[in-house]
Amino acid sequence: MFDHKEYIAALPRRPGVYRMFGAERELLYVGKARSLKDRVATYFAPRNVDPKVQALVQQITAIEVTVTNSETEALLLEYNLIKEHKPRFNVVLRDDKSFPYIHLDPRHAFPRLLFYRGPRTAPGRYFGPFPSAGAVRDTLNQLQKLFRIRNCRDSFFANRSRPCLQHQIGRCSAPCVGLITPAAYAQDIEAAVKVLEGRSEEVNAELAARMEEAGARLEFERAAQVRDQLAALKRIQAQQIVTAGAERDADVLVIVGAAGEYCISVMLVRGGRNLGTTSYFPRAALAEPDEALASFVMQYYADAEPPPEVFLGQALPDAAALAEALSSRVGQKIEVRHPVRGLAARWVDLTRDNAVQALRMRHAQRAGVEEMLAELTRALDLPEPPARLECFDISHTGGEGTVASCVVFGPEGPLKKEYRRFNITGVTPGDDYAALRQALERRYRHVRSGEVPAPDLLLIDGGAGQIAEVHEVLTALGFSDLTLVGVAKGPDRRPGQERLFVYGSPAAVVLEPHSPALRFIQRIRDEAHRFAITGHRRKRARRYNESVLEVVPGLGPAKRRALLKHFGGLQGVMRAGIADFTQVAGIGTTLARSLYDHLHPGS
């Protein structure tokens, strides 16, 4: 039995880090303190009746401390320990992706701008970080519109004998075949870099001067091209929101919510322009808001370089230590503070509004899913609501390019990082039973080895025959007790007529057409179908070297070219909505909806 009184009595009143361990010597919690004695004592104080704290205290069998010379040292050590061990009761930033950047490698005679995520060790310049991958792609799309910078791979560039489609739709100056000189291309790259650095006004002046020079030399075509660049750049600038009087680089971080249910929103400001917000939901069962935000800041800047100013939604006791830790990491002064007036305070208010909205939406989504799960539990007579559900589907065209999908849902909705696709080989074309068997065997071998958690409920798109086949596979793999449900379409194949076949039950379960349980099952099944058919279409397009646009009924070559030119390529088309499609000449509402449904099946 751990004697906390004797242990606390021996602790010093010095800064440091404490580590709390459980019965199996597992690390439960890591914390920092200005005074180790006073901070550790608060966990065992009679007045501390917080249930989460009590849950931690009841599991503690040992505590170890490390004394440091300063609070800053304690902060850095705490961060390193949390990053390495990810203790169950600590704040953990669960999205382990690094932040996206734009990368420019100037070693090529005609360099390109690239989406980049990862350690910034390769030669060249990096611009960012950006709040999301979408923000990077939108920026690259705009820069390619403006400056016609190539986006092809070097191997593709080196083997061209004539301009590609990007040149034909006005997105590339075709340096691969000598349609632009290295000097002129370098000017465009330099202008794009200045835009990324927030120096757009300089680019405006340079473009205006180049337009006048071209006109004076009677190069009217070139002058018109530069004029169009200048007009497009000014349109983009006019769309930017929240512009500072000075070109400031800053990050704004605001936390809302309560312990165990925090939302932290981060707004990036570069060159005085708001690049948008991203919301995070860190696991923080015990931490107070100040502690959760400080811990998040250290983890957030593990890979991202902090800007000169970091604004927080509240004053932190650790602000000076955070500033010192970040400054020492990047080798320049970083200011960390809570602004109370001026533009920075308005940025904080805007970020807080986004955090509140994100948390509200998360609560609403969770409440909706919980209601659906509770109804599903009653309808299928389950002992408790399933915490993890999986659903499989098969997609092919006449037996060709067969792809199986597996989607995963939990109490918070889809777990997209855990989705998987399986390219099916070695089965008779069109044999969905064999394809499903192969996908299940491949998936549940990983489950059996402990690499993937087992689901509480497995959904299969099919009826009694499919689930009998599936149960045979699961039994061979040691999962005969898994709850297995087949979702069969009704006689007219319309939503609301589904019949549910639970393995081991003699009769099918038919739910009310608008019941929450049926809506949830439809959502999972449709998501599995969408994920499978998207993978199948991409596989087929690669095999036949065709565009996914070529198989849309009613979309001929002229309309495909018009779409690609309007949206700047296939990625832009994929991100567009029905209303966006109708802006393209020759595409009406009916064709726009057909195109959208084809590109986003099941949406």
N, C-alpha and C positions, 0 to 999 in steps of 0.2 A: 504494500500500500504506500502510495506516495505521500510523504509528510510535507505538505506545502508550507506549513508555518516555520518549520526548522529551515527549509530551503530558502524561503524569502528573507528570513532573518540574516542569512549569510550573504545576501546579494549586495553589491555596491550601488551607491547612487551615482552611477556614471553612465554615459551613453553606451549603447551596444545593441546586440541582436539576441533574441531568445528563441529557442526551438522547443516545441512541445511534441512529445512522442507518445504513441499508443502502446497497447499490450504486446503487439508483434514488432515493436521497435520501428513502426512506420511513422513517418514525419506527418504530424497532424496540422501544425501551424507554425509559421515563422512571423515574428514581429520585431519591430525596432523600437527603441525607447531612448528618451533623453535621460531618464533615470530608470535603470533596470529594476531596482527594488520597488519603486512606486508603481511602475507599469504592470509588472507581474502580479503584484498584490491586488490590483483591481479585479483580476479574474476570479479571485477567491473571496472577495469582500461579500459579506452577507447581504448587502443592499443590491448586489448585482444579480437580478432575477431574470435577466434576459434568457429566454429558453435556448437560444442558439449558443450562448456562452455556457449555459449549464450543460448542454449536450457535449460541448468540447471538454469542459472540466471533468466530467464523469469518465472520459476516456484517457485522461492524462496519467501516465505511469512514470514519466521522467521529463525533466526540463534541463536543457543545457543552454549556457549563455556564452557569448563572445563579447568581451569588452573592446570598445573602439576608442580612438582618440577624439572623435568628433561625431556630430549628428550626420554629417555628410558621409563619412565612412560607414556609419551604421546603415544609412539609406542604400548605399551601393551594395553592401554585403547582403542586406535583405533582398534586394532585387535579384542578385546572382543566385541566392538560395532558392527563391521562388521559381526562377526560370529553370533551374536544374531539376528541382524535385516536384514542383507543382502540387504543393500540399492541399489536401482536400478542403480545408477551411479557409484558405487564402483567396485573395482576389487573383483570378487567373484570366488573362486576355485570351479567349479560346480561339479567335481567328488567327491562325499561325501564318497566314500569308504575309509576305513582305509587301511594301507599298509600291505601286506602279510608278514608273518614270518614263520619260522620253530620252532615248539615247542617240547621240550623234558621234559617229566614228569618222574623224576627218582624214583618216589615212587613205581612203579611196579617192580617186580623182573626181568622182561624182558621188559624194556621200548621200546617205539617206537617213531619215528620222525613223526610229523604231520604237515600238512598245517594248518596255523592258521591266522585268520583275526579278529581283534577286540581288546578290551581293554586287556592289558597284566596284568590281575589280578590273573589268576590261578597260582598255584605253578609250579615251574620248570624253565627251561632256555628257552630264546627266541633268535633266531638267525635271523638277518635281520636289517632293512627292505630290501625286495627285490623289484626291479623295477616293477615286474608284477607277476601275478599268474603263468604264464607260466614258469618264471624263478625259482619259488619255486618248481614246479612239476618236471622240468628238473633236479634240484639239488637233490630232493628226489629220482628220478629215478636212477641217477648216484650212489648215496650212497647205494641204495638197491642192485644195481648190484655189487658194491664193497664189501660191508660188510654183505650182506644178513640179513638185519635188518627187523623184522616183520613189516607189515603195517596193520594188521587186528585189528578190534575192540576188546576190552577186553572181551566182552561177547562171541564173536566168539572164541577167544583164549582159554577161560576157558572150552569150551565144545568140544574141538577137541579130537578125539581118533586115528586119523592117519594124516599124513602130507597132506597139501592142495596143490593146483596146483602151488602156488608160490614156494614151496619147489621143486617141480618136475621140474620147469624151471630154478632153480638155483637162485631164488631171495629171499629165506628165509632159515635160518638154522634150522627151525622147533623146536624152543624151547618149543612149546606147547606140544610136545610128548617126550621131553627129548633127542632130537638128538644133543643138544649142552649143555654144562654145563653153569651154571650162570657165572662162572669166565671167560670162553672163550667168552660168549656173551657180558659181560661187557667190555672186551678188544675191541671188534668190535665197541661198542657204543662209547668208549673213542676215538678210531681212527676216527670215523665219526665226533665227536665233534671237534677234532683238524682240520679236513679238513674244517669244517664250520668256524672255527676261523682263517683260512688262514695259518695253521701250517702244510702244506702238507709235507714239507721236513722232519719234525720230524716223520711223519707217514711212509714215505719212509724208513727211517732208522730202525724204529721199525719192519716194515714188513720184511725187509731184515734179521734182527736179528732173528725174529720168524721162518722164512724159514730155516735158518741155524740150529737153535735149533731142529726143527722138523726133519731135515735130519740127525742130529747127533743121534737122538733117533730112527732112522730107521722108522719114521712115514712119509713114502714117499708120501702117499696120501694127508696128511695134508700139507706137504711141497709144493706139486704141487698146492694145493688150494691157499696157501699164495702167491706163485709165480705168479699165475694168478691175484690175487688181486693187487699185486705190479705193474704188467705190465699194468693193466687197469687204475690204478691211474696215472701212468706216461703218458699214452695216453691222459687222461683228462687234465693233467697239460700242455701237449704240445699244446692242443687246445685253452688254455686261451690266450687272447690278452691283450696288454698293461700291462705289469708287472712292478711294481716299484722296484727300487733297495732296498727299505726298505718296510716292511709290513705296509702300511699306510691305514687308513680308512678315506675316504673323500667323500663329495658330491659336484657335480659341477652343477651350475644352470646358464643357459644362456637365455636371452630374445631377441627375434627378432620380427620385424614387427612394426606396428604403432598403435596408440590408437584405441581401438575397434576391433583390429585384431592382437593380440599378440599371439606368440607361445613361451612357456617356456619349454625347454628341461632340464631334470634332469638326470645326470649320477651318478650311485652309484659305488664307488670304495671300496672294502673290502679286507683287507689283501694284498693291492697293486694290486688287480685284478679288471678289469673293468667288472661289472655285467650287463652292458647294459644301455640304455637310455629309458626314458618314456617322451612323449610330452604332454603338457597340453595347453588348449586354454582358458584362463580365460577371463571372461567378464570384460572389463575395458574401458568403453566408454570415460572417461575423463583423466585417469591417463597418465602421462609421463612415459617413460620406467623405470626410477629410482624408481618412486613411485610404479609402478605396480610390479616390481621385489621385492621391500622391503615388500609390502603387501603380495605377494605370499609366500615369505619365512616364514613369521609369520604363515600363514595358513597351509603351507606344514608341518611345524614342530609342529602343534597342537597335532598330534597323534604320529608322528614318532620321535624317539629320534635322535637328530643331532649327527653326528660323530665329532671327535675333530677338523677337518678342513672342512670348507665350502667355496668353491671357487666360485666366481661370475664372470660373463662374462664382467662386467664393474665395475668401482670404484663407490661406492655409498656414498653419504654424510652421510647416516644413518648406515654405516657399523659398527661403534663402538657401536651405540645404539642397533643394531641387535645382535652383539656379546654379549653384556651385558645382553640383554633380554634372549637369548638362554642359556647363561651360568647360569643365576639365575634359570632358569626353570629346568635344569638337575643337577645342583649342581657341575659342573666341568667346566673348562675353554674351551670355544669354540672360535676358531679363524675364523673370517669372513673377507675375503679379496679378492682382484682382483689380481691374479698372472700375472706377465709380462714376466717371463722366466722360464726355466726348465720344468720338466715333468708336473707340474700342469698347466702351460700355454698350453702345448700340449693337455691336457685333455679338457681345455676350448675350444680350437680350434675344437676338435673333437665333442664336445657337440654342439657348434655353427653350425657346418656342419649338424648335425642331426636336429637341430631346423629349419634351413633354408629349408632343404628337407621336413620336416613335414609340414611346412607352405605352401610350393609350392604344395605339394600333396593335401592339404586341399583346396587351391585356385582352382586347376585343377578340383577336384571333385565337388566343388560348382559351377564352371562355367558350367560343363557338366550337372549338375542337373538343373541349371537355364535355360539352353537352352532347355532341355527336357520339363520343366514345361511351358515355353513360347509356345512351339510348341503344347503341350497338350491343353493349353488355347485356342489357335486358332482353333484346330481341333474340340474341343467340344463346341466351342462358349461360353466359360465361361466369366463372367464379369471381372475377374482378376485371376492371377495365384494362385492356391490353396497353402496355407501355411502348411496344414496338410492333409495327405491322409491315409486312412485305407483300409485294404484288408482282407477278411475272406476266409478261405478254410476249407474243411472237409476231414478227413482221417480215414479209417477203413479197415478191412480185412473181407469181407463177412458179414459186419454189426457188427463185434466184435471190442471192444476196440475203439469206436468212439471218436476222438479228433478233436476239432475245434481250428483253430488258428486265431489270429488277429495280423497283423504286421502294423507298423506305419512308415510313411516316412515324411520328411520335406524338406526344401530347401537345407539342407546339407546332405541328404541321409537318410539311415535307422536310426530310433530312437530305438535302440535295448532294452534299459531299459524299454520301454513302450510296448514291445511285451507281449502278453498274450495268454495262452492256456486254453481251457475249456474242461474238461472231461464231455462228454455228457452221461446222464443217463435218463431212463424213456421214451425212444422213441423206435419206431419199428425198429429193426435192418435193416440197409441199407436205412432208410428214411432220405436222405440228407436234404430235405426241413425242416423236424422237427428238425433235428440237428442244422441247420443254424438258425432257429427261436429261439431255446433255447439259442444259443451262443449270438445272437443279443440282446435278452431280458436281459440277464445277463450283457452284456457289456454296453448297453445304459441306464440301470438303474443307473449305476455309472456316466455316462455322464450327465444324467438329474439332479442328485444330486449335480453336480459341482465338483465331485472328479476327473474327467477326462475331458480335453477339447474336444469339439465336432469337428469332422473333417470337412474340407471344401468339401471333395470329398470321397465317399465311393465306393470301387471297390469290386465286387463279382465275383468269378469264376463261370460263368454260363451265361445263356441267358435270354430271355424275361421272361420265367416262374419264374426263380429264383428272378429276380429283382422285379417282381410283388409281390411275397411272402414277400420279404424283405421290400418293401414299405409299405405293410400292417402292419408289425411289427413296423416300424419306425413311422408310423402315430399314432398308438395306444400309442406310447411313447412320442409323441409331436415333432417328427422330420420329418414331412412330406415335409419340404422345402429343406432337405438335398439333394445335387446333388448325384445321384445314377447311377452307371455305371456297367453293366454286361459285362464281358470279355468272349466271347464264342469262342471256338476253331473252326478252319475252317474244311472243309470237310475231309481233309487228316490228321487233327490234327497236322499239322506242324507249327512251329513258322513262323510268317509273314502272316498267313492266318486268324488271329483273326478278329472277328467282335465285335464292341462295341455297346451295347444297352443302350442308355441314357434314363432313365425313363422320360416319357412324350414326347419323340420324336418318330415319326411314323416309321422312317427307321433306319436301322443299319448304323453305321459309319464304313467305311473300310479305313484304313490308308495304306500308302505305306509301303511295307515290311521292309524297312530300315530307316523309319522315326524316329527321336529322340523320338517323343511322344510314338510310339509303343514300342520302346526299353525300355522306362521307365515303361510302363504298364506291359510289359513282366517281367521286373526285379522285380516289386512289387508282381505280381501274383506268380512267381516262388519262391520268398522268402516266401510267405504265404504257398505255397505247401510244401516247404522244412521244415518249422517250424512245420507244422501240421504232416507230415509223420514221422519226427524225434520223436515227442512226442508220436505218436501212436506206433512206434516200441519199444520205451522204456517201454511204458505201457504194451504192449504185452509180452515183455521179462520178466518183473516183474511177470506178471500173470502166465506164464508158466515156470518161473524159467529157462529161456533159455538165451544163449548169442546171441547177435545180429549177431555174426559170423555164428551161426548154420543155418541161413536161407539164406546164400549167395550161389547161385548155383555154383557147382563145387569145393566148399571148404569143403573137408572132414576132419575127425578127425585129421589125421596126419598133414595136412597143417595148421589147426587151432592151434595145439600145437606148430608147428614150428613158426607161427606168434607170438604167445604169448611169446614164449621163446626169439625170436629175439628182440621184442620191449618191453619186460618186463611187459606185461599185456595189458589189453584192452585199458587203457588210452593212452599208447604209440602207439597202433595200430590206435586209432582214430586221433592222431596227425600226422601220417605218410602220405606221398604222394605216387603217383603212382610209381615214380622211387625208393622210399624206399621199396615198396612191392616187386619189382622185384629182390631185393637183397636176398630174402628169397628162400631157395631151394624149387623147385617145383612150383613156382609161376611165370608165364610168363606175358608178357605185357597185353594180353587180359584179363586174370583173375585179374590182378592187377587193371586194369581200371574198371572191373565189381565190384570188391570189393570196390574201392574208391567211385564209383557212388552209391553203396548201402549204404555205411556209411555216405555219404554226398549228399543226394538227392537234386537235383536242383542247385548244385554248378557248 
